[in-house]
Amino acid sequence: MARFETANALINRAAVEVGLNADNDPVASPDETYIQMQALLDSLGQELVNLYDWPILVRTLTIDTQADDSGVYELPDDYDHMINQTAWDMNNAVPVTGPLSPQQWQYLEGTNLVSQSLYASLRQFDNKLEVYPQPAPPTIITLEYISRNWVMEQGQGTPNLDSVSTGSDFVMFDPLLVVKMLKLKYLQAKGLPAQDAAMEFDTMLQARMSKAQGAPMLNAGRSMRGYRYLNGWNAPDTGYGGMH
């Protein structure tokens, strides 16, 4: 776990950078300064969840639809938001259309296209996922989403909390990024000059976002062979059954 640091360690690092003394257990401290810093840490963690689709927060949701289902499915407790264009109909090997807008959903329902809908579409509504047509066609739908859980308790294998509980909890973001953001938030909360801190944070944020995921290899040649994730007929890449 050397890559990530505990809440206590991160708060102390930020505290020292703004001229405060480190504390043995700042999360448990009754000192108003450390109470504020823990609140700021919780706030920045929840903000970072929404600033970027960090790979460490990516989870997979699998929905096994059955013929007698209502077509409405509960979202996981840690669900924050869907990663666009990751929904896939595994049985038919085609993308799932959506998330649909309210207008698109009403169009499908209003035109009664159930009998003509070969593949599934979905929308997010009332903290649930709805699959069209309803009842949903029997298939397995998978999609990737961002978890709201950015904190991991000691002894856990994956992040399981969306706020800090104890000083020994691990924060699952880059430590330097967290320190720079916590420092900035503290200075702003105190009404102190924060221009330099803002520049430090922005520089680190851009650096971490650019390095969070690998970049594809650029091809300067004429051939751009690859997978057709989306095409005009939603045809799979394999399974045509013959030589061409």
C-alpha distance (Angstrom), angle and dihedral (degrees) to the residues before:
residue distance angle dihedral
M1 . . .
A2 3.80 . .
R3 3.79 91.1 .
F4 3.80 92.1 64.2
E5 3.80 129.0 48.1
T6 3.77 135.2 -146.3
A7 3.78 124.0 -102.7
N8 3.81 89.9 -110.9
A9 3.79 92.6 53.6
L10 3.80 93.6 48.0
I11 3.80 94.9 47.4
N12 3.80 90.8 49.1
R13 3.80 92.5 49.4
A14 3.80 91.4 51.7
A15 3.80 91.4 43.6
V16 3.79 92.5 54.7
E17 3.81 91.1 48.0
V18 3.83 90.9 57.3
G19 3.83 92.6 46.1
L20 3.80 101.7 -96.1
N21 3.78 128.6 129.3
A22 3.78 118.9 -104.8
D23 3.80 117.8 -112.2
N24 3.81 128.6 -143.1
D25 3.82 91.0 -126.8
P26 3.81 110.5 5.6
V27 3.82 94.3 174.0
A28 3.82 90.2 59.4
S29 3.80 94.7 38.4
P30 3.84 118.3 119.0
D31 3.81 88.8 -149.2
E32 3.82 109.6 119.3
T33 3.80 91.3 -135.7
Y34 3.80 93.0 59.4
I35 3.79 92.5 41.1
Q36 3.79 86.9 56.9
M37 3.80 92.9 45.6
Q38 3.79 91.9 53.0
A39 3.82 89.9 50.7
L40 3.80 89.2 49.7
L41 3.81 90.0 49.3
D42 3.80 90.8 54.1
S43 3.79 90.3 48.0
L44 3.80 94.9 49.9
G45 3.80 92.6 47.1
Q46 3.77 91.8 54.6
E47 3.80 90.2 45.9
L48 3.81 92.5 51.7
V49 3.81 89.9 53.9
N50 3.80 87.5 62.7
L51 3.80 98.7 37.9
Y52 3.79 96.2 68.0
D53 3.82 141.9 -2.0
W54 3.81 95.8 -106.5
P55 3.84 110.2 -161.5
I56 3.80 92.6 -133.6
L57 3.80 89.3 63.3
V58 3.81 96.3 49.5
R59 3.80 114.9 117.0
T60 3.82 133.1 175.1
L61 3.78 122.8 -126.1
T62 3.81 117.6 -159.8
I63 3.81 121.2 -165.3
D64 3.79 117.4 -169.3
T65 3.78 103.0 -162.1
Q66 3.78 121.4 -158.1
A67 3.80 130.2 -159.9
D68 3.81 93.6 -109.6
D69 3.82 95.5 46.0
S70 3.78 120.1 121.6
G71 3.79 89.4 -129.7
V72 3.83 91.6 -120.6
Y73 3.82 118.0 110.9
E74 3.79 132.9 -174.9
L75 3.79 118.3 -117.3
P76 3.82 119.6 -127.6
D77 3.80 116.2 -92.1
D78 3.80 91.0 -115.0
Y79 3.82 94.8 48.8
D80 3.80 114.4 131.3
H81 3.80 106.0 160.7
M82 3.78 141.4 -25.4
I83 3.79 121.8 -105.7
N84 3.77 104.2 -122.4
Q85 3.81 120.5 -110.3
T86 3.81 95.3 9.9
A87 3.82 98.1 107.6
W88 3.80 110.6 111.1
D89 3.80 135.8 -178.2
M90 3.81 100.3 -137.3
N91 3.82 96.3 -169.7
N92 3.80 94.7 53.6
A93 3.82 96.4 30.3
V94 3.81 93.1 -130.5
P95 3.80 134.5 117.4
V96 3.79 117.9 -93.9
T97 3.79 110.7 -121.4
G98 3.78 113.8 -119.0
P99 2.86 163.7 -41.9
L100 3.79 80.2 -107.9
S101 3.78 121.8 -147.5
P102 3.83 118.1 -121.1
Q103 3.81 88.3 -104.0
Q104 3.81 93.1 52.8
W105 3.81 91.9 47.0
Q106 3.80 92.3 50.5
Y107 3.79 90.1 47.9
L108 3.80 91.3 55.8
E109 3.78 92.4 46.9
G110 3.79 94.1 42.8
T111 3.79 94.8 50.1
N112 3.81 92.4 46.1
L113 3.80 95.5 -134.8
V114 3.80 95.1 162.5
S115 3.79 94.7 115.9
Q116 3.81 91.4 47.0
S117 3.83 97.7 44.6
L118 3.78 106.8 104.1
Y119 3.80 96.8 175.2
A120 3.77 136.4 34.9
S121 3.79 128.3 -94.7
L122 3.79 126.3 -171.6
R123 3.77 144.2 -163.9
Q124 3.81 135.5 -172.9
F125 3.80 113.0 -121.4
D126 3.82 133.9 160.6
N127 3.82 91.9 -6.2
K128 3.80 90.5 -55.4
L129 3.80 137.5 97.1
E130 3.78 117.4 -119.8
V131 3.79 121.0 -161.2
Y132 3.80 123.4 -154.5
P133 2.95 131.2 -116.4
Q134 3.80 98.4 47.2
P135 2.94 122.7 -120.1
A136 3.79 83.7 43.2
P137 3.82 118.7 -119.2
P138 3.84 112.1 -107.5
T139 3.78 106.1 -95.5
I140 3.78 143.3 112.5
I141 3.81 115.4 -101.0
T142 3.78 120.7 -167.0
L143 3.78 128.6 -174.9
E144 3.77 137.9 165.0
Y145 3.79 123.0 -121.7
I146 3.79 139.4 175.9
S147 3.78 115.7 -107.9
R148 3.78 119.1 -136.0
N149 3.82 89.2 -143.2
W150 3.81 109.3 102.5
V151 3.82 97.5 153.7
M152 3.81 126.1 76.4
E153 3.79 123.2 -161.4
Q154 3.77 120.1 -137.6
G155 3.81 110.2 -84.5
Q156 3.82 95.1 24.1
G157 3.80 123.0 117.4
T158 3.81 97.9 -149.2
P159 3.82 135.1 25.3
N160 3.80 109.0 -77.0
L161 3.81 107.1 169.3
D162 3.80 136.0 60.2
S163 3.81 94.9 -153.4
V164 3.79 137.4 33.4
S165 3.80 115.3 -88.9
T166 3.82 103.5 172.3
G167 3.77 136.0 7.0
S168 3.80 91.3 -106.3
D169 3.82 93.2 61.6
F170 3.79 114.1 115.1
V171 3.80 119.7 -125.6
M172 3.80 108.6 -141.1
F173 3.79 97.6 -146.9
D174 3.78 129.6 89.0
P175 3.85 105.4 -73.2
L176 3.80 95.9 -136.3
L177 3.81 91.4 49.8
V178 3.81 90.7 51.5
V179 3.82 92.8 47.5
K180 3.81 92.6 50.6
M181 3.81 92.3 47.2
L182 3.81 93.3 45.9
K183 3.80 90.6 48.9
L184 3.82 90.4 51.1
K185 3.79 93.2 48.0
Y186 3.80 92.1 48.9
L187 3.81 93.7 50.8
Q188 3.80 91.2 47.2
A189 3.81 91.8 48.2
K190 3.79 90.1 52.7
G191 3.79 93.7 46.5
L192 3.81 91.8 -117.7
P193 3.83 126.4 143.8
A194 3.81 106.5 -77.5
Q195 3.80 106.3 167.6
D196 3.79 95.1 107.9
A197 3.80 91.9 43.5
A198 3.80 90.0 50.6
M199 3.80 90.7 52.7
E200 3.82 91.4 48.6
F201 3.79 91.6 50.7
D202 3.80 94.8 46.0
T203 3.80 91.3 49.8
M204 3.80 92.0 50.3
L205 3.82 93.0 44.5
Q206 3.80 92.2 53.7
A207 3.80 91.1 46.1
R208 3.80 94.1 50.6
M209 3.82 93.9 45.6
S210 3.80 91.5 51.0
K211 3.82 91.8 50.4
A212 3.81 99.1 38.3
Q213 3.80 92.8 88.5
G214 3.77 132.1 27.9
A215 3.80 118.0 -105.6
P216 3.82 121.8 -124.2
M217 3.80 119.5 -109.1
L218 3.78 111.2 -100.4
N219 3.79 116.7 -126.7
A220 3.81 116.9 -150.6
G221 3.81 92.9 179.7
R222 3.78 128.6 93.3
S223 3.79 96.9 -107.1
M224 3.79 115.6 82.4
R225 3.79 98.4 176.0
G226 3.78 113.2 171.2
Y227 3.78 145.3 119.3
R228 3.79 117.5 -52.0
Y229 3.79 98.7 -136.2
L230 3.82 90.8 172.7
N231 3.78 128.0 20.7
G232 3.77 139.4 157.0
W233 3.80 95.1 -90.9
N234 3.82 99.9 32.8
A235 3.80 87.0 -124.2
P236 3.81 119.2 169.5
D237 3.81 120.1 -116.3
T238 3.80 92.4 -123.0
G239 3.77 139.2 29.1
Y240 3.78 100.7 63.6
G241 3.82 88.4 132.6
G242 3.79 104.9 -138.3
M243 3.76 148.1 50.3
H244 3.81 120.4 -80.6
